[in-house]
Amino acid sequence: MTPQVQTTLDTLRSRYAGSYITAEQLLTDHLPHITTVKHLRRKVREGQLNLKIRQLDPSSNRSPWVIYLPDLADWLDQTAAAQAA
C-alpha cells in the first residue's frame, strides 16, 4: 500500500476549520508584508496578486472579505511553482 500524498488543500483543511478564511487571517498567516485588507484588495485589483478574494455578502459593505480554501491552495501551488522555476 502506497502512502497518500497530502495536497495543499488537504493541509489547509486540516489547519482551518471552515471552507474559507478571512482576509485578515490570510494576511497574518501568508502575507505578513501586506498590512491592511485595503492594500490587499488593491494588489489583487491591479493584478499584482493572482488571488480570488470575495465578500461573503456582496450586498453589505460590512461583510468580511474572504478567500475560499481551494482558491488559496491553487494560489499557493502556483506561487511555489513560479518560485521553483
QUIWO-V997045 format. One record per backbone hydrogen bond with DSSP energy under -1.0 kcal/mol. NH is the residue of the N-H (numbers start at 1). CO is the residue of the C=O. Records with the same first field share a line. If there is no record, write none. Layout:
NH = CO ; CO
This chain:
11 = 7
12 = 8
13 = 9
14 = 10
15 = 11
16 = 12
21 = 67
23 = 65
26 = 22
27 = 23
28 = 24
29 = 25
30 = 26
31 = 26
34 = 31
40 = 36
41 = 37
42 = 38
43 = 39
44 = 40
45 = 41
46 = 42
47 = 44
48 = 43
49 = 43
51 = 49
54 = 66
56 = 64
60 = 57
66 = 54
67 = 21
69 = 19
72 = 68
73 = 69
74 = 70
75 = 71
76 = 72
77 = 73
78 = 74
79 = 75
80 = 76
81 = 77
82 = 78
83 = 79
84 = 80
85 = 81
